[in-house]
Amino acid sequence: MISDEIEKILMRMLSEEGGRLVIKRNEFADKVGCVPSQINYVITSRFTPEKGYVIESRRGGGGYIMITRKMIHKNEYLMHMFCSVGDEIDSKTSKLYIQDLSERKIITKREEAAVKAVMSLINDDKTRADALKKVLLAFAD
């Protein structure tokens, strides 16, 4: 799928650039062979604050899109996540939070799988949010 390929390319470029990437949407779309709106879709759906990204853009002829991966201390990041969970969280979003912790090497792949399994057993969004907050606190130093 083209969206998956765009994400892989952006992730590789982001890694090579040390966590901050600036692209010109139209030029990048030409490079990967898609329409510019496809680039927007991938960025807005896969590079979200829940996954630890900040997106800035400027429109016009000299416009750009800047993708920055937040790099903060483990405990600070866990506290940020804790505060952003809120009173309720759906299963899909909770799994994204846990996946992000694994991608940042805060938890292991095994811990990711275990926590995701537990989150999928909880049917109530409020209970899931409470459980996720307890998990986040458990991973803090």
Secondary structure, DSSP 4 states (H G I P E B T S, - for coil): -HHHHHHHHHHHHHHHTTSEEEE-HHHHHHHHTS-HHHHHHHHHHHS-GGGTEEEEEE-STT-EEEEEE----HHHHHHHHHHHH-S---HHHHHHHHHHHHHTTSS-HHHHHHHHHHHHH---HHHHHHHHHHHHHHH--
